[in-house]
Amino acid sequence: MIRSIARTATALTVAAGLWFACAPAPVVAGAPPQVFVTGGAISGRAVDGIAEYFGIPFAAPTEGEARFAPPRPVSPWPGVRPARDHGPQCPQTGYLPGIPSLAPTGEDCLSIDIYAPDGARDRPLPVMVFFHGGGYLDGSNSEYDGPTRMVADGDVIVAIPNYRLGPFGFLALPELAAESGGAVGTVAIQDQQAALRWLRANAHVFGGDPDNVTIFGESAGAVSVCTHFAAPGSDDLFAKAIIQSGPCAQAPLAPGDRADAFARSQRYAESVGCGDAATRLACLRALPVAKLLDSPMARAEGKDPIWFPAVDGVVITRTLDAGLMGDVRKAPILTGTTSAEGGLMVAETDYARGRIPDAASYERFVRQSFGADADRVLARYPVDRFPSPAAAQITVITDSGLACPTLSTSRTARDAGHPLWQYEFDQAPLGAANPVLPGAFHSAELYYLFTRFMGIPVPWTGASAAFAAQMQRWWTTFAHTGDPNAPGSPEWQAWPTSTGYDPDGSALLMRATGSAMTDDFAARHDCAFWAEIDR
């Protein structure tokens, strides 16, 4: 189910005419500051008090023999490289009909965008590294081009890297394992590690503290955050973690069995005409990108994802739960979900394809999703208990796929000794009764953390603007101190708590009208029931 990001939500709302009508906000650009990083000198730009450096290569291009291979060091460049434009997106194909790629793509895509307070180079600031979502199928750093208020008001540096996607990031074949000492099906995670290592070496030139790195992500980006706990090579690359709507427990995109990854990748190779094991890898490396993306297996065509990491025993050596349990640093964790996660999934699977869910399609969805347990789910979530079949489907997706697995993640982290804060985001960007994207849908919180998407400002005013500032303050305070609480903010109690809240159900309910602790998260999402259901 975890396939979606703000990019999809934005595309849907724009297509439906539901996005905010506004003109781009004016920017004030200054002289481009120049710095030296691995590879050479770069020249960015100063915009409204923020120093921006876009499209900085942190690894070499990935075409030819480098396709499907671990990231390689970047080659030095002569002179001063302009860093004012986003780099290409990594090759990708969407899974919504009629929505083209939002930016140029190419295999020279391993670049990172940096946002820093202008003039911050003389003081070490926390570094926040955002991994984008997209179901490991699409997305890029150019979509998330507005962490400016987090940077300016929170006094942090935000870095957003690209990483390879789909078969380019997760292909797993025996011959690839032989090439790389057993590392296989983990190239995308290695790309993320390469970006983190690049930051460890270069953060200081932007004013960043390489020993105070917070990794955060939403959806597949959140599962990426979880995955770094299971990857020993990441242990020294971050200090704190924020996991947004992508739980470590029961995640469809969690690292899987290596043998299964081999089988899926072999079927994929056959689907693009590279079925001969003797020549398979050379054949795949010689094909045009468009051919590699033309296979149905390069897209999300069914309930189960195709492309996600493998536990290869080299890069990823344990399950996500084991990764949390085995983290000797006990890194602080902030994690949570939105209250109506399933809204975006229903918009994608039904509304975007011209279908309105009805009682029959809801029952069909439940039976396809839960098999032998479907009757129990239908009895527990009868369609007549909800205002519409769509509302029933949204609730089932939210409870089973995200809310309760996040609660399980929190329990695991608590039991392992991690300082932990849980939230539930309950603010509806498009209104609670929006016909296509109602309530606090999957990715809704990103519209309050970021101030711009794909160059389009998010024009909050009044209480919504104040709430966005509060969200940003929680996140950046956590990056500074490992605790989201700050003077003037609503109290956010950590797990476990000594003030009477049930540590299995306490969460900060986030609303523009007022945020407060609740102790009924597990009950509201029926997590005791879902613990008995085979997912």
C-alpha positions in Angstrom: 0.0 0.0 0.0 2.9 2.4 0.7 3.3 3.7 -2.9 2.4 7.3 -2.7 3.9 10.7 -2.1 3.1 14.4 -2.2 3.9 14.4 -5.9 0.9 12.2 -6.6 -1.3 14.2 -4.3 -0.3 17.4 -6.0 -0.8 16.0 -9.5 -4.2 14.7 -8.5 -5.3 18.0 -7.0 -4.0 20.0 -9.8 -5.7 17.8 -12.3 -9.0 17.9 -10.4 -8.8 21.7 -10.1 -8.7 21.4 -6.3 -5.2 22.9 -5.6 -4.9 26.5 -4.3 -5.1 29.2 -6.9 -2.1 31.4 -6.5 0.8 33.0 -8.3 4.3 32.0 -7.4 5.7 34.1 -4.6 8.4 36.5 -5.6 12.0 35.6 -4.7 14.9 37.8 -3.9 18.1 36.4 -5.3 21.5 37.5 -4.3 25.1 36.8 -5.4 25.8 33.1 -5.7 28.0 31.9 -2.7 30.8 29.6 -3.8 32.1 26.6 -1.9 34.4 23.7 -2.4 33.0 20.1 -2.2 34.1 16.7 -3.2 34.7 17.1 -7.0 35.4 20.8 -7.1 34.0 24.2 -6.6 30.2 24.9 -6.9 28.3 28.2 -7.1 24.8 28.3 -5.7 22.4 31.2 -5.1 21.1 33.1 -2.2 17.3 33.4 -2.2 15.3 35.2 0.5 18.0 34.5 3.1 18.5 30.8 2.1 21.6 29.6 0.3 20.6 27.0 -2.3 22.9 24.5 -4.0 21.1 22.3 -6.5 22.1 19.3 -8.6 25.4 18.6 -6.8 26.7 15.2 -7.9 27.5 12.9 -5.0 28.3 9.9 -7.2 29.2 9.2 -10.8 26.7 8.7 -13.6 25.0 5.2 -13.7 24.7 4.3 -17.3 26.5 1.5 -19.2 28.5 -0.8 -17.0 27.5 1.3 -14.0 23.8 0.5 -14.5 22.6 -1.7 -11.6 26.0 -1.4 -9.9 26.8 0.2 -6.6 27.4 4.0 -6.7 30.8 5.1 -7.8 32.9 8.1 -6.8 32.2 11.4 -8.6 34.9 12.6 -11.0 36.4 16.0 -10.4 35.2 18.9 -12.6 37.2 21.9 -13.9 36.4 25.4 -12.8 33.3 26.3 -10.9 30.2 24.2 -11.4 26.9 26.0 -11.4 24.6 24.5 -8.7 21.4 26.6 -9.4 19.2 24.0 -11.1 17.9 20.6 -10.0 19.6 17.6 -11.5 17.6 15.1 -13.6 15.2 12.7 -11.9 16.4 9.1 -11.9 14.7 7.0 -14.6 11.1 6.2 -13.5 7.6 5.5 -14.7 4.5 6.5 -12.8 1.5 4.3 -12.1 -1.2 6.8 -12.6 -2.6 7.0 -16.2 -2.1 10.3 -18.1 0.4 11.9 -15.7 3.7 12.4 -17.4 7.1 12.7 -15.7 7.3 16.0 -13.9 10.9 16.7 -14.8 13.7 15.5 -17.1 15.1 12.1 -16.3 18.4 10.5 -16.9 21.0 8.1 -15.5 23.3 10.9 -14.4 20.8 11.4 -11.5 22.7 10.9 -8.3 22.6 14.5 -7.2 21.8 16.2 -3.9 20.1 19.6 -3.2 21.2 21.6 -0.2 19.3 24.4 1.6 21.2 26.3 4.3 20.7 29.6 6.2 22.7 32.2 4.2 25.9 33.0 6.1 25.7 29.8 8.3 29.1 28.5 7.3 30.8 29.7 10.6 28.5 27.7 12.9 27.7 24.0 13.0 24.0 23.4 12.4 22.0 20.2 12.4 21.6 18.5 9.1 18.3 17.0 8.1 18.3 14.6 5.2 15.0 13.9 3.5 14.4 10.7 1.5 11.5 11.2 -0.9 8.6 8.7 -1.2 7.0 7.2 -4.3 6.8 3.5 -3.6 10.5 3.1 -4.8 9.0 3.7 -8.3 9.1 7.5 -8.7 9.9 10.8 -7.1 12.9 13.1 -6.9 14.5 15.9 -4.9 13.2 18.5 -7.4 9.6 18.0 -6.3 10.4 19.0 -2.7 12.0 22.4 -3.4 10.6 24.3 -0.5 12.0 23.4 3.0 12.8 27.1 3.3 10.9 27.8 6.5 12.4 24.8 8.2 15.8 26.1 7.2 15.4 29.8 8.0 13.2 29.6 11.2 14.6 26.2 12.5 18.2 27.1 11.8 19.0 23.8 10.2 20.4 22.6 6.9 18.1 20.4 4.7 19.6 18.0 2.2 17.5 16.1 -0.3 19.3 13.4 -2.5 18.0 11.4 -5.4 18.4 7.6 -5.5 17.8 5.0 -8.1 14.3 3.6 -8.5 12.4 0.5 -9.8 14.6 -2.0 -11.5 17.5 0.5 -11.6 17.6 0.6 -7.8 16.6 -2.9 -6.8 17.4 -5.4 -9.6 18.7 -8.6 -7.9 20.5 -11.2 -10.1 23.2 -13.8 -9.2 25.6 -12.2 -11.6 25.2 -8.8 -9.9 25.9 -10.4 -6.6 29.1 -11.9 -8.1 30.2 -8.5 -9.3 29.7 -6.8 -5.9 30.8 -9.3 -3.3 27.3 -10.4 -2.6 25.6 -7.0 -2.4 22.5 -7.3 -4.5 19.0 -5.7 -4.7 20.2 -2.8 -2.5 21.6 -0.3 -5.0 19.1 2.4 -4.0 20.0 2.0 -0.3 23.6 2.2 -1.3 22.8 5.4 -3.2 21.3 6.9 0.0 24.4 5.8 2.0 26.6 7.4 -0.6 24.7 10.7 -0.2 25.0 10.4 3.6 28.8 9.7 3.3 29.1 12.7 1.0 27.3 14.9 3.6 29.7 13.5 6.3 32.6 14.8 4.2 31.0 18.0 3.0 28.4 19.2 5.5 30.9 21.6 7.2 31.3 23.7 4.1 27.6 24.7 4.3 27.7 25.2 8.0 26.5 21.7 8.9 27.5 19.4 11.8 28.3 16.0 10.3 27.8 14.4 13.7 24.3 15.7 14.1 22.4 14.3 11.1 18.7 13.5 11.2 17.3 11.3 8.5 13.6 11.7 7.7 11.3 10.5 5.0 7.7 9.9 4.1 6.1 6.7 2.7 8.8 4.8 0.9 11.2 7.4 2.2 10.2 6.5 5.7 10.7 2.8 5.0 14.2 3.9 3.7 14.8 5.4 7.1 13.8 2.2 8.8 16.1 0.3 6.4 19.1 2.2 7.5 18.7 0.8 11.0 19.1 -2.7 9.3 22.2 -1.6 7.3 25.4 -1.7 9.4 27.1 0.7 6.9 24.7 3.4 7.9 25.4 3.2 11.7 27.8 6.2 11.7 25.9 8.2 9.2 23.0 9.5 11.2 22.1 10.3 14.8 18.3 10.6 14.8 15.3 9.5 12.7 11.9 10.7 11.7 9.6 8.1 10.2 6.5 9.5 8.5 3.7 7.2 7.3 6.0 4.3 6.4 6.3 2.0 9.4 9.2 -0.4 10.0 6.7 -3.2 11.0 4.8 -5.1 8.3 5.8 -2.6 5.6 5.1 -4.0 2.0 8.4 -2.3 1.0 10.5 -3.7 3.8 13.6 -5.6 2.7 12.7 -9.1 1.6 14.2 -12.5 0.9 17.1 -12.6 -1.5 15.9 -15.7 -3.3 12.5 -14.1 -3.9 14.3 -11.0 -5.2 16.3 -13.1 -7.6 13.1 -14.8 -8.9 11.3 -11.5 -9.4 14.3 -9.9 -11.2 14.6 -12.9 -13.5 11.0 -12.6 -14.5 11.5 -9.0 -15.2 14.6 -9.7 -17.4 12.5 -12.1 -19.4 9.7 -9.5 -19.8 12.1 -7.1 -21.5 13.7 -9.8 -23.7 16.8 -10.6 -21.7 15.9 -14.1 -20.5 19.2 -15.9 -21.3 21.1 -16.2 -18.1 24.5 -16.3 -19.9 23.9 -12.8 -21.5 21.2 -11.4 -19.3 23.1 -8.7 -17.5 24.9 -7.4 -20.7 21.5 -7.4 -22.4 19.9 -5.4 -19.6 22.7 -2.9 -19.6 22.5 -2.4 -23.4 18.8 -1.7 -23.5 17.5 1.9 -23.7 16.0 3.2 -20.6 12.5 3.5 -22.2 12.6 -0.3 -23.0 13.5 -1.1 -19.4 10.6 1.0 -18.2 8.1 -0.4 -20.7 7.6 -3.7 -18.9 4.5 -4.0 -16.7 6.9 -5.2 -14.0 8.5 -1.7 -14.0 5.3 -0.3 -12.7 2.9 -0.9 -9.8 0.2 -3.1 -11.5 -1.2 -5.0 -8.5 -1.6 -5.1 -4.8 1.9 -6.4 -4.1 5.0 -4.2 -4.8 7.7 -5.6 -7.1 10.7 -3.4 -6.4 12.1 -3.1 -2.9 15.4 -4.0 -1.2 16.6 -7.5 -0.4 18.2 -8.7 2.8 21.5 -9.4 1.0 23.6 -10.1 4.0 26.1 -7.4 2.9 24.4 -4.0 2.8 21.2 -5.1 4.6 21.9 -7.8 7.2 18.8 -8.0 9.3 15.0 -7.3 9.3 13.7 -3.9 10.1 12.5 -4.9 13.6 15.9 -6.5 14.3 17.6 -3.3 13.1 15.7 -1.2 15.6 16.4 -3.8 18.4 20.1 -4.0 17.5 20.8 -0.3 17.3 23.3 0.2 20.1 23.2 4.0 19.8 19.5 4.0 20.7 18.9 6.8 18.2 15.9 9.0 19.1 12.9 8.4 16.9 9.9 10.5 16.0 7.2 8.6 14.1 3.6 8.8 13.1 0.8 8.6 10.6 -2.0 10.7 9.2 -5.5 10.0 10.4 -7.0 9.1 6.9 -3.9 7.6 5.2 -6.1 5.5 2.8 -7.6 8.6 1.2 -4.7 9.0 -1.2 -4.7 5.3 -2.1 -8.4 5.3 -2.9 -7.9 8.4 -5.0 -5.2 6.6 -7.0 -6.8 3.2 -7.4 -10.3 4.4 -8.0 -11.0 8.1 -8.6 -7.9 8.6 -10.9 -9.1 5.7 -13.0 -12.7 7.0 -13.3 -14.2 4.7 -10.7 -16.3 5.6 -7.7 -16.1 2.9 -4.9 -19.4 1.2 -4.2 -20.4 -1.6 -1.8 -19.4 -4.3 -4.3 -16.0 -2.9 -5.1 -15.3 -2.4 -1.3 -16.1 -6.1 -0.7 -13.9 -7.0 -3.6 -11.1 -4.9 -2.3 -11.3 -6.6 1.2 -11.4 -10.1 -0.3 -8.5 -9.5 -2.5 -6.5 -7.9 0.3 -7.2 -10.3 3.2 -8.1 -13.6 1.7 -9.2 -16.1 4.4 -9.7 -13.3 6.9 -11.9 -11.2 4.6 -15.2 -12.2 6.3 -13.8 -11.1 9.7 -12.7 -7.8 8.2 -16.1 -7.2 6.6 -17.9 -8.0 9.8 -15.6 -5.6 11.7 -15.8 -2.9 9.1 -19.3 -3.2 7.6 -20.0 -0.8 4.8 -23.2 0.5 6.4 -21.2 1.7 9.4 -19.5 4.4 7.2 -20.9 7.4 5.3 -19.8 5.7 2.0 -18.0 2.7 0.7 -15.0 4.9 0.0 -14.9 5.9 3.6 -14.9 2.2 4.7 -12.1 1.4 2.3 -10.1 4.4 3.5 -10.5 3.3 7.1 -9.5 -0.3 6.5 -6.3 0.8 4.6 -5.4 3.3 7.3 -5.9 1.0 10.2 -4.4 -2.2 8.7 -1.6 -0.8 6.6 -0.3 2.2 8.4 -1.7 3.1 11.8 -1.4 -0.3 13.5 2.0 -1.2 12.0 3.3 2.2 13.2 2.1 1.4 16.7 4.0 -1.9 16.4 7.1 0.0 15.3 6.8 2.3 18.3 6.5 -0.7 20.6 9.6 -2.3 19.1 11.6 0.9 19.4 10.4 1.5 22.9 11.3 -2.0 24.0 14.8 -1.5 22.4 15.3 1.6 24.5 15.0 4.3 21.8 13.7 7.7 23.0 10.4 7.8 21.0 7.6 10.3 20.2 4.5 9.3 18.3 2.1 11.6 16.5 -1.2 11.3 14.5 -1.6 14.1 12.0 -5.3 15.1 11.8 -5.4 18.3 9.6 -7.1 18.2 6.2 -5.3 20.3 3.6 -8.2 20.2 1.2 -11.0 20.0 3.7 -12.5 17.1 5.6 -15.3 16.7 3.0 -13.3 17.0 -0.1 -14.8 14.5 -2.6 -11.5 13.1 -3.9 -9.0 13.6 -1.1 -10.8 13.9 2.2 -9.3 14.4 5.6 -5.7 14.0 6.5 -4.7 11.7 3.6 -1.3 10.0 3.1 1.3 12.7 2.6 -0.9 15.5 3.9 1.6 16.5 6.6 4.2 17.4 3.9 2.1 20.4 2.9 2.8 21.8 6.4 6.5 20.9 6.6 7.4 22.2 3.1 6.5 25.6 1.9 6.7 24.8 -1.9 6.3 21.8 -4.1 7.6 21.8 -7.7 7.9 25.6 -7.6 4.3 26.0 -6.4 4.0 27.8 -3.0 1.7 26.5 -0.3 -0.2 29.7 0.6 -1.3 29.0 4.2 -2.6 31.9 6.1 -4.0 32.4 9.6 -4.3 29.3 11.8 -3.0 27.1 9.0 0.1 29.1 8.7 0.7 29.1 12.4 0.1 25.3 12.5 2.6 24.8 9.6 5.2 26.9 11.6 4.5 24.7 14.7 5.0 21.5 12.6 8.3 22.8 11.3 9.4 23.8 14.8 8.7 20.2 16.2 10.8 18.7 13.4 13.7 21.1 13.6 13.8 21.1 17.4 14.0 17.3 17.3 17.0 17.7 14.8 18.7 20.1 17.3 18.2 18.2 20.5 16.7 14.8 19.9 13.4 16.0 21.6 10.7 17.8 19.7 9.6 19.8 22.7 10.4 23.5 22.7 9.2 26.5 24.8 5.7 27.6 23.6 4.9 24.3 21.9 2.2 21.9 23.1 3.7 19.3 25.3 4.6 16.1 23.4 5.2 13.3 25.8 7.7 10.6 25.0 7.2 6.8 25.3 7.2 5.5 28.0 5.4 8.2 30.0 5.0 8.5 33.7 2.0 10.7 33.6 -0.8 8.1 33.2 -1.0 7.8 29.5 -0.9 4.2 28.1 2.5 4.0 26.3 0.9 1.6 23.9 -1.5 4.2 22.7 -0.2 7.7 23.4 0.2 10.0 20.5 0.2 13.7 19.9 -2.9 14.5 17.9 -1.9 17.3 15.6 -4.5 19.8 14.5 -4.5 23.5 13.6 -7.2 24.1 16.1 -5.0 22.7 18.9 -2.7 19.8 19.3 -2.9 17.6 22.4 -1.8 14.2 23.7 -4.3 11.3 23.4 -4.1 7.8 24.8 -6.6 6.0 22.6 -4.7 5.6 19.3 -4.7 1.8 19.5 -8.4 1.6 20.3 -9.4 4.1 17.6 -7.6 2.1 14.9 -8.7 -1.3 16.3 -5.1 -2.5 16.6 -6.0 -5.5 18.8 -8.2 -6.8 16.0 -5.5 -6.2 13.3 -2.9 -8.0 15.4 -4.9 -11.2 14.7 -5.2 -10.7 10.9 -2.8 -12.1 8.4 -1.5 -9.3 6.2 
